[in-house]
């Protein structure tokens, strides 16, 4: 949270933030304290403050949020939206993108998810704050150093253990994010072809009904 506080004191509140954080409840508690005591936004009994929690945020949810963000505020101050989501569909992200491209004055969004689930177009319009704990965990578990049989076993673990389609997709995207980070650390020029494979896999994973197992197996065999 210190990053958002420093940013606020340096230049005010940005219109959109993305927290990659498994400890969502802890972050939300700190965020509400920050809004109440530093920004001056009430988080209870305030029609201009909204907090929604979703397993999967759909296009209908996104449209409702977008419509609410466009209305006139009641308090004469700021409108704040906290979106807590395990997964956000591509259609929903595209609906939110229109709002983030032309943000309404005094309207601020905070998206909190355990994984880096956002499309690059939406992510680029937000201040991204990633948990240091999660970053360290990724460093400890290199995918690229695994033997092929272990890579494919990792794919099987993801696709076999979870029956819910969107949850499976969330874990698949998390795996893809880790691979991309490892490739970037090794050098974008040297591993340009592998990064293109990752880009293609990401586009496929965001398709509705995507064959997650096939996409991940192809990714592991190609990088």
C-alpha positions as a LaTeX table, in Angstrom:
\begin{tabular}{lrrr}
\hline
Residue & $x$ (\AA) & $y$ (\AA) & $z$ (\AA) \\
\hline
Unk1 & 0.00 & 0.00 & 0.00 \\
Unk2 & 2.96 & 2.34 & 0.49 \\
Unk3 & 3.21 & 2.74 & $-3.31$ \\
Unk4 & $-0.29$ & 4.12 & $-3.66$ \\
Unk5 & 0.20 & 6.41 & $-0.66$ \\
Unk6 & 3.47 & 7.79 & $-2.07$ \\
Unk7 & 1.84 & 8.22 & $-5.48$ \\
Unk8 & $-1.08$ & 10.09 & $-3.91$ \\
Unk9 & 1.12 & 12.52 & $-2.00$ \\
Unk10 & 3.26 & 13.11 & $-5.09$ \\
Unk11 & 0.52 & 13.78 & $-7.63$ \\
Unk12 & $-2.92$ & 12.85 & $-6.36$ \\
Unk13 & $-5.08$ & 9.80 & $-6.99$ \\
Unk14 & $-4.75$ & 8.02 & $-10.35$ \\
Unk15 & $-8.00$ & 7.02 & $-12.06$ \\
Unk16 & $-7.26$ & 3.27 & $-11.98$ \\
Unk17 & $-5.13$ & 0.81 & $-10.00$ \\
Unk18 & $-4.58$ & $-2.94$ & $-10.39$ \\
Unk19 & $-3.45$ & $-4.95$ & $-7.35$ \\
Unk20 & $-2.06$ & $-8.44$ & $-8.00$ \\
Unk21 & $-2.49$ & $-9.85$ & $-4.54$ \\
Unk22 & $-3.69$ & $-13.07$ & $-2.90$ \\
Unk23 & $-4.30$ & $-11.30$ & 0.41 \\
Unk24 & $-7.28$ & $-9.40$ & $-0.96$ \\
Unk25 & $-9.11$ & $-8.83$ & 2.33 \\
Unk26 & $-5.99$ & $-7.38$ & 3.93 \\
Unk27 & $-5.42$ & $-5.04$ & 0.99 \\
Unk28 & $-9.06$ & $-3.93$ & 0.94 \\
Unk29 & $-8.96$ & $-3.15$ & 4.65 \\
Unk30 & $-5.84$ & $-1.02$ & 4.18 \\
Unk31 & $-7.31$ & 0.58 & 1.06 \\
Unk32 & $-10.50$ & 1.59 & 2.88 \\
Unk33 & $-8.42$ & 3.04 & 5.71 \\
Unk34 & $-6.41$ & 5.04 & 3.17 \\
Unk35 & $-9.56$ & 6.30 & 1.42 \\
Unk36 & $-11.22$ & 7.27 & 4.71 \\
Unk37 & $-8.27$ & 8.89 & 6.48 \\
Unk38 & $-6.13$ & 10.26 & 3.66 \\
Unk39 & $-8.38$ & 10.89 & 0.67 \\
Unk40 & $-11.50$ & 11.72 & 2.67 \\
Unk41 & $-13.86$ & 9.23 & 1.01 \\
Unk42 & $-16.40$ & 7.50 & 3.25 \\
Unk43 & $-16.59$ & 3.76 & 2.64 \\
Unk44 & $-19.89$ & 3.16 & 4.42 \\
Unk45 & $-23.21$ & 4.87 & 3.88 \\
Unk46 & $-21.80$ & 6.58 & 0.80 \\
Unk47 & $-23.63$ & 6.11 & $-2.53$ \\
Unk48 & $-20.45$ & 7.15 & $-4.35$ \\
Unk49 & $-18.47$ & 4.23 & $-2.91$ \\
Unk50 & $-18.97$ & 0.74 & $-4.34$ \\
Unk51 & $-17.27$ & $-2.59$ & $-3.60$ \\
Unk52 & $-18.10$ & $-5.73$ & $-5.60$ \\
Unk53 & $-16.68$ & $-9.25$ & $-5.22$ \\
Unk54 & $-16.79$ & $-11.73$ & $-8.12$ \\
Unk55 & $-15.53$ & $-15.19$ & $-8.94$ \\
Unk56 & $-15.93$ & $-14.22$ & $-12.61$ \\
Unk57 & $-16.74$ & $-10.67$ & $-13.65$ \\
Unk58 & $-18.88$ & $-10.84$ & $-16.79$ \\
Unk59 & $-19.77$ & $-8.30$ & $-19.45$ \\
Unk60 & $-23.11$ & $-7.63$ & $-17.72$ \\
Unk61 & $-21.30$ & $-6.78$ & $-14.50$ \\
Unk62 & $-18.86$ & $-4.56$ & $-16.41$ \\
Unk63 & $-21.66$ & $-2.71$ & $-18.16$ \\
Unk64 & $-23.38$ & $-2.03$ & $-14.84$ \\
Unk65 & $-20.12$ & $-0.69$ & $-13.40$ \\
Unk66 & $-19.51$ & 1.43 & $-16.50$ \\
Unk67 & $-23.03$ & 2.90 & $-16.32$ \\
Unk68 & $-22.60$ & 3.70 & $-12.62$ \\
Unk69 & $-19.28$ & 5.40 & $-13.27$ \\
Unk70 & $-20.88$ & 7.75 & $-15.80$ \\
Unk71 & $-23.67$ & 9.02 & $-13.54$ \\
Unk72 & $-23.41$ & 12.24 & $-11.58$ \\
Unk73 & $-21.97$ & 11.86 & $-8.10$ \\
Unk74 & $-24.21$ & 12.34 & $-5.06$ \\
Unk75 & $-21.69$ & 13.71 & $-2.60$ \\
Unk76 & $-19.99$ & 16.34 & $-4.73$ \\
Unk77 & $-16.70$ & 14.52 & $-4.25$ \\
Unk78 & $-15.07$ & 11.37 & $-5.61$ \\
Unk79 & $-16.66$ & 8.17 & $-6.87$ \\
Unk80 & $-14.72$ & 5.03 & $-5.95$ \\
Unk81 & $-15.15$ & 1.51 & $-7.31$ \\
Unk82 & $-13.38$ & $-1.49$ & $-5.77$ \\
Unk83 & $-13.59$ & $-4.58$ & $-8.00$ \\
Unk84 & $-12.44$ & $-7.82$ & $-6.39$ \\
Unk85 & $-12.34$ & $-10.59$ & $-9.01$ \\
Unk86 & $-10.68$ & $-13.96$ & $-9.52$ \\
Unk87 & $-11.26$ & $-13.73$ & $-13.28$ \\
Unk88 & $-12.55$ & $-11.09$ & $-15.71$ \\
Unk89 & $-13.78$ & $-12.20$ & $-19.12$ \\
Unk90 & $-12.36$ & $-10.63$ & $-22.26$ \\
Unk91 & $-15.77$ & $-9.10$ & $-23.10$ \\
Unk92 & $-15.95$ & $-7.54$ & $-19.64$ \\
Unk93 & $-12.44$ & $-6.10$ & $-19.95$ \\
Unk94 & $-13.27$ & $-4.56$ & $-23.32$ \\
Unk95 & $-16.37$ & $-2.96$ & $-21.77$ \\
Unk96 & $-14.24$ & $-1.51$ & $-18.95$ \\
Unk97 & $-11.60$ & $-0.37$ & $-21.43$ \\
Unk98 & $-13.98$ & 2.22 & $-22.87$ \\
Unk99 & $-14.37$ & 3.69 & $-19.38$ \\
Unk100 & $-10.63$ & 3.70 & $-18.66$ \\
Unk101 & $-9.76$ & 5.30 & $-22.01$ \\
Unk102 & $-11.85$ & 8.36 & $-21.16$ \\
Unk103 & $-12.09$ & 8.42 & $-17.37$ \\
Unk104 & $-14.69$ & 10.62 & $-15.71$ \\
Unk105 & $-13.20$ & 13.32 & $-13.48$ \\
Unk106 & $-13.22$ & 12.32 & $-9.84$ \\
Unk107 & $-13.90$ & 8.64 & $-10.59$ \\
Unk108 & $-11.36$ & 6.06 & $-9.40$ \\
Unk109 & $-11.13$ & 2.28 & $-9.87$ \\
Unk110 & $-9.27$ & $-0.32$ & $-7.83$ \\
Unk111 & $-9.16$ & $-3.84$ & $-9.31$ \\
Unk112 & $-7.84$ & $-6.57$ & $-7.01$ \\
Unk113 & $-7.06$ & $-10.08$ & $-8.25$ \\
Unk114 & $-4.79$ & $-12.93$ & $-7.14$ \\
Unk115 & $-3.43$ & $-13.24$ & $-10.70$ \\
Unk116 & $-2.33$ & $-10.93$ & $-13.50$ \\
Unk117 & $-5.53$ & $-11.51$ & $-15.49$ \\
Unk118 & $-5.82$ & $-8.26$ & $-17.44$ \\
Unk119 & $-5.41$ & $-7.80$ & $-21.16$ \\
Unk120 & $-2.43$ & $-5.57$ & $-22.06$ \\
Unk121 & $-4.75$ & $-2.86$ & $-23.43$ \\
Unk122 & $-6.55$ & $-2.51$ & $-20.09$ \\
Unk123 & $-3.49$ & $-3.07$ & $-17.93$ \\
Unk124 & $-1.58$ & $-0.28$ & $-19.69$ \\
Unk125 & $-4.13$ & 2.27 & $-18.49$ \\
Unk126 & $-3.68$ & 1.39 & $-14.84$ \\
Unk127 & $-1.10$ & 1.73 & $-12.10$ \\
Unk128 & $-0.05$ & $-1.89$ & $-11.41$ \\
Unk129 & 0.93 & $-2.87$ & $-7.87$ \\
Unk130 & 2.21 & $-6.43$ & $-7.52$ \\
Unk131 & 2.70 & $-8.23$ & $-4.23$ \\
Unk132 & 6.41 & $-8.69$ & $-3.45$ \\
Unk133 & 5.54 & $-11.98$ & $-1.76$ \\
Unk134 & 4.03 & $-13.36$ & $-4.97$ \\
Unk135 & 6.97 & $-12.10$ & $-7.04$ \\
Unk136 & 9.42 & $-13.95$ & $-4.78$ \\
Unk137 & 7.37 & $-17.14$ & $-5.04$ \\
Unk138 & 7.60 & $-16.99$ & $-8.83$ \\
Unk139 & 11.38 & $-16.64$ & $-8.70$ \\
Unk140 & 11.63 & $-19.78$ & $-6.58$ \\
Unk141 & 9.68 & $-21.95$ & $-9.07$ \\
Unk142 & 11.21 & $-21.62$ & $-12.51$ \\
Unk143 & 9.20 & $-23.25$ & $-15.30$ \\
Unk144 & 11.91 & $-22.94$ & $-17.96$ \\
Unk145 & 14.35 & $-24.99$ & $-15.86$ \\
Unk146 & 11.96 & $-27.95$ & $-15.69$ \\
Unk147 & 12.41 & $-31.03$ & $-17.87$ \\
Unk148 & 9.72 & $-31.47$ & $-20.53$ \\
Unk149 & 7.98 & $-34.28$ & $-18.64$ \\
Unk150 & 7.77 & $-32.02$ & $-15.58$ \\
Unk151 & 6.43 & $-29.12$ & $-17.66$ \\
Unk152 & 3.67 & $-31.36$ & $-19.04$ \\
Unk153 & 2.98 & $-32.69$ & $-15.55$ \\
Unk154 & 2.47 & $-29.07$ & $-14.45$ \\
Unk155 & $-0.10$ & $-28.62$ & $-17.21$ \\
Unk156 & $-1.87$ & $-31.82$ & $-16.16$ \\
Unk157 & $-1.92$ & $-30.64$ & $-12.56$ \\
Unk158 & $-3.68$ & $-27.42$ & $-13.58$ \\
Unk159 & $-6.22$ & $-28.96$ & $-15.93$ \\
Unk160 & $-7.01$ & $-32.06$ & $-13.84$ \\
Unk161 & $-7.29$ & $-30.50$ & $-10.39$ \\
Unk162 & $-9.88$ & $-27.86$ & $-11.19$ \\
Unk163 & $-13.17$ & $-28.62$ & $-12.90$ \\
Unk164 & $-14.47$ & $-25.04$ & $-13.07$ \\
Unk165 & $-13.63$ & $-23.67$ & $-16.52$ \\
Unk166 & $-12.91$ & $-20.08$ & $-15.52$ \\
Unk167 & $-10.85$ & $-21.09$ & $-12.49$ \\
Unk168 & $-8.79$ & $-23.37$ & $-14.71$ \\
Unk169 & $-8.28$ & $-20.48$ & $-17.10$ \\
Unk170 & $-7.15$ & $-18.23$ & $-14.25$ \\
Unk171 & $-4.44$ & $-20.70$ & $-13.24$ \\
Unk172 & $-3.44$ & $-21.15$ & $-16.88$ \\
Unk173 & $-3.00$ & $-17.40$ & $-17.28$ \\
Unk174 & $-0.96$ & $-17.29$ & $-14.08$ \\
Unk175 & 1.35 & $-19.97$ & $-15.50$ \\
Unk176 & 1.65 & $-18.05$ & $-18.77$ \\
Unk177 & 2.47 & $-14.85$ & $-16.85$ \\
Unk178 & 5.27 & $-16.64$ & $-15.02$ \\
Unk179 & 6.77 & $-18.01$ & $-18.25$ \\
Unk180 & 6.68 & $-14.57$ & $-19.87$ \\
Unk181 & 8.43 & $-13.00$ & $-16.88$ \\
Unk182 & 11.16 & $-15.63$ & $-17.00$ \\
Unk183 & 11.67 & $-15.07$ & $-20.73$ \\
Unk184 & 11.83 & $-11.29$ & $-20.28$ \\
Unk185 & 14.44 & $-11.72$ & $-17.55$ \\
Unk186 & 16.54 & $-13.88$ & $-19.90$ \\
Unk187 & 16.34 & $-11.34$ & $-22.73$ \\
Unk188 & 13.58 & $-10.23$ & $-25.07$ \\
Unk189 & 15.76 & $-10.29$ & $-28.19$ \\
Unk190 & 17.15 & $-13.77$ & $-27.57$ \\
Unk191 & 13.72 & $-15.23$ & $-26.77$ \\
Unk192 & 11.59 & $-13.19$ & $-29.17$ \\
Unk193 & 10.13 & $-16.31$ & $-30.82$ \\
Unk194 & 9.14 & $-17.82$ & $-27.48$ \\
Unk195 & 7.50 & $-14.57$ & $-26.43$ \\
Unk196 & 5.46 & $-14.63$ & $-29.65$ \\
Unk197 & 4.29 & $-18.13$ & $-28.74$ \\
Unk198 & 3.22 & $-16.77$ & $-25.34$ \\
Unk199 & 1.36 & $-13.92$ & $-27.00$ \\
Unk200 & $-0.52$ & $-16.36$ & $-29.22$ \\
Unk201 & $-1.33$ & $-18.59$ & $-26.23$ \\
Unk202 & $-2.70$ & $-15.62$ & $-24.30$ \\
Unk203 & $-5.00$ & $-14.64$ & $-27.16$ \\
Unk204 & $-6.27$ & $-18.23$ & $-27.36$ \\
Unk205 & $-6.86$ & $-18.52$ & $-23.61$ \\
Unk206 & $-9.13$ & $-15.49$ & $-23.63$ \\
Unk207 & $-11.43$ & $-17.10$ & $-26.21$ \\
Unk208 & $-14.63$ & $-18.48$ & $-24.72$ \\
Unk209 & $-14.46$ & $-22.28$ & $-24.49$ \\
Unk210 & $-10.71$ & $-22.33$ & $-25.14$ \\
Unk211 & $-9.11$ & $-25.83$ & $-24.91$ \\
Unk212 & $-6.84$ & $-24.94$ & $-22.00$ \\
Unk213 & $-4.96$ & $-28.26$ & $-21.88$ \\
Unk214 & $-4.08$ & $-28.19$ & $-25.60$ \\
Unk215 & $-3.01$ & $-24.54$ & $-25.46$ \\
Unk216 & $-0.73$ & $-25.10$ & $-22.46$ \\
Unk217 & 0.79 & $-28.30$ & $-23.82$ \\
Unk218 & 1.59 & $-26.56$ & $-27.11$ \\
Unk219 & 3.10 & $-23.69$ & $-25.16$ \\
Unk220 & 5.36 & $-25.98$ & $-23.13$ \\
Unk221 & 6.53 & $-27.82$ & $-26.25$ \\
Unk222 & 7.21 & $-24.60$ & $-28.18$ \\
Unk223 & 9.13 & $-22.37$ & $-25.74$ \\
\hline
\end{tabular}
